[in-house]
Amino acid sequence: MNRAIAGTQRLRELLAQPGIIRSLGAHDVFTALIVEQAGFETVFIGGFGTSASMLGLPDINFLSVSEMADAVRRMAARVSIPVIADGDTGHGDLHNVQRTAELFESAGASGILLEDQVMPKRCGHFADKQVIPTAEMVLKIKAAVRAKSDRNFLIFARTDARQMNGLDDAIDRVNRCCDAGADIAFIEAPESLKELEEIPKRVKHPLFVNMLTGGVTPILSVKELEQLGYKIVVCPIESLMVCARAMRDLCEAWKTTGRVDQLATQAMSFAEVKKLLGVEEFLKLRERL
């Protein structure tokens, strides 16, 4: 079976099963391998982490659709778990949305997130976001649904309307988007526990929730989110944050002490890195032919 098709089928199966799905953001293929090895059922590739890792730039629309699709392709080719990919605004108007969905599906993603911010977009936990009219977002969802060739390819409808228009509008938007064909509802940046409790009561579609450390949304445990009624939870950029701190500590140790071995002994060993990358598997290929 084609790996991409297997991924979409697996993600559909996970949605149909009881319990919440834990995903973790990976900013590159190496971190995605670690997420898979740790036993997570899906991996998330977001625009913030990819822009930072690939370009060294913030998540304010520097990353092109082709660059993001290439990042998705590299990740989906190397891991066997479903890849959920951030499609931002669809990178433009309806025809751009169609192309983005087609590119991501052909790249091997199992699902795509599409949001209702105006162009240029910004990170969902930044201030002063602007959103397009609800009717325009519904058309974008319809365009994405029409563009997919694999019926199991999932469309995540994300709204950033909470900050500008309030929770009622955000709930109305995701409900209308799911009625138009989206599979998963995602209200970005709820600002209180009360709001996190309210959303599942008024959205009768599978719900995606973002637990961004340092963002505006209160952090709840996976168990608490499951009890509230959420179906998929992701920590989107924590891999980037942890790696950044580790690299800063490494640089400081090398600069101040002239050695890094003491710090490195607390990290993944060279042998573990080689195993993660499959070094022996590739070196022994000739013997298996």
N, C-alpha and C positions, 0 to 999 in steps of 0.2 A: 504493500500500500504506500502511496505517496506520503512523505513525511508531513507535509502541510495538511493534507486531508485527514491524516491520523490525528494531528493536533486539534483540528476543529471538532472532530468527532469526540475526542477526549474531553474537550472543554464543555461540549454539550452534555456529555455524560456526567461531568462534575456538577453542572448546574441542576441536573435532574435528581441527583442524589441528595439525601438529607445532610445538613451540616453546612458550616461556612467554609469557604475556600480562602486559604491564606496565600497571598502572593507577596513577592518582594521585588522592589525595583533593582535593576542591574544597569549600570551605566556603560558597560562594555561586555564583550563576550566572556572574558576571563571571570568577571564577577557573576555572570549568568551561569557559568559552569559550577561555581561554588554553590549558588542557589539550588541548582539541580542536584548536586551531590549531597546537599543537606537534606534532601527529601521533600522539598516544596513541590506542590502540584502544578504551579504555573510560575512564570516569570514575567515581570512587567518592564518594558522599556519606555521610559518617559522622555519628553523633550528637554526637561531641565538637566537631567544627568547626562544625556547624550550631547547636548550643546556644550556643557562644561567639559566633558571628556574628549570629545572630538575636536572642538573649536577653541576651548578655553574661554567661552563667551557665555553671557547670561541667557536665560530663557525669555528673550524678547524678540523672537522672530528672526534671528540670524540663521537658523538651521533651515535649509531648503527641503522640499519634499523629497527630492532625489537623494540627498544626503541621509535623511531619516530612513528612507526605504532601503538604502544600502546597509545602514546599521541594523535594521530589522533582518535583512537577508543574511548577514553574517551571523547574527545570533541564532536565528531559526535553523540555519544549516548545521550548527554545532551542538545544540541541545535537543533533547527529545521531548521535553515537556512543552505544553502550549505557551506561545509567546503572545502576550497582550500588548498592543502597540499604541502609542499616543499619536493620533492623527491631527492634533491641534484643531484648527478651524476648518480643516480640509484644504488649507493653503489657498483659499480664494472663494470664488463663486461656485455655482452648482456643477459646472463642468470640471472645475478643479477638484471638487469633492469626489466626483466619480473617478477621476484619475487617481487620486490619493488612495481611495478604497481598492481600486484595481492593482495599484503598485504594491500596497501592503499585503494584499491577499496573495499575489504572485510571489512576493518576497518570502512567504511562509508564515506570516502572522496568523494567529487563530482568531483574533478579534481586533477591532480598532475603536479607539475613543475619538469621538468628534464633539467639539464644543461650540458654544454660541457666542464667543467673544468676537468683537470687531477686529479687523486687521489694522495695524499689527497687534497681535495678542501679547499677553504677558502671563507670567506664572500665576496660577490660581489663588495664591496666598499673598500676592502683591496688592497694593491699594490702587484705587482709581481705575478699575477695569470698566469696560463698556461692552454691552451685549447687543446683538442684533434683535430685531423683532421676532417674536415667537413663531409667527407664520413663516418667516425666512428659515428659521432653524428646522422646522418641520419639513420644508422642501429639501433642505440639505440631507436630512435623514432619508427621505424618500429616494433621493439621488444615490445615496450610498447603498441602500437596499437594492436598488435597480442595477447597480454596477457589479455586485458580487456574482461570481459564478458558482461558488460552493454554498449551498443553502445553509450549511452549518457555520459558516463564517459569521462571527458575532459582531453586532453593532452596539456600541456603548454610547448612549446619549448623555452628554455632560452639559450641565448648565452652570454658568458663573453669575447667574442673576441674583443670587442671595444678597450680595453686598449692595448692589445698586437698586434693586427693585423689591427686595424683601423675600421672605421664605414662601409666602403664598404663591407669588409669581414663579419662583423656582420649581415648586411642586407641580404647578399647572404645566409648566414647560416640559418637564420630563415625562409626565403622564401623556401629554399630547404627542411627544416624540415616540414613545413606546406604542401608542395607538397607531402611529404611522409606520411602524415596522421595526423600531429599535428593540433590541433584546434585553438590554440592561439599562437601568436608570442610575445616574450619578449626579448628585447635587454637590458641587464643590464648595468647600469652606463654610459648613455650618458653624455657628459661633457660640453654641452653648449645648450643654447636656440636654436641655429641654428640646432644642431643635433636633438633635440626634434622635430623641425619643419620638418626636412628632412625625418625622419623615416616613418611617415604615408604616405608620398608621394611615397615612394618606396616599402612599404610593404602592399600588398593588402589582408591582412588577419586580423582578429580581433587582436588588440594590447593591451598588458598588460604593464603598466608602474609603476615604483617603485618610490615613493616620500619619500626618506629616509632623515630625518632631520640630517644635518651634513655630508651627503654623498657628492659624487662628482657631482651629477646631480642637476641642478638648480630646485628650488621648484616653481611650477606653481599651480594655483588654479584648482579645478575640472572643472570649467567652461572653463578655458583656454585650458586644456587638451582635453576636449570634442570637442572644436572648432577645435583643431588640428587634431582630428580623432582617439584618443585613446578610447578604449572600456571599459577597467577595470583599475582602479587605486587603489593602496594600499599604506598605511603608515605601514611599516612592523614591526618595533620594538618600535614605540613610546609608546605603552602601557607599555613596559618594562622600558623605560626611565622615564616616568611619575611616575610609581610605585616606581622606585629606588629613585627618588628625594623625594617623599612623605615619604618613609621609612627612609631616611637619616634625614629629618626634624623631624620625630617622635623620632628617637633615640637621636637627639641633644636636643630636648625639654625635654625628660625624664632625660637625663644626666645632663643638666644644671639647670633646674628649679624644677625637682622632681615631675612634673605633666604634663599630656598630654591632659587634658580635653579641654583646650582652643583651641589647634590645632585640636583635634578630632571633635569639633563642626563644623568645616569647611568641614569635610569629610562626606561620606555616613553614615547615622545614623544606629544604631543597628537594628532598626525596618525595615529600608530599606534593610539592608543586609539579614535579615530573610525573607523578602518578595521576594527578588531576588532568594534566595535559595529554596523557596517554602516550608518553614517550616510548615505553617498552612495546606497546601495541603496534606502533608504527615501525619501530626498528625490527620487529620480528615478522613483518609482513612477508618478506621473501621466504621465510621458513614455512609459511602456511600456504604458499602457492603451489 
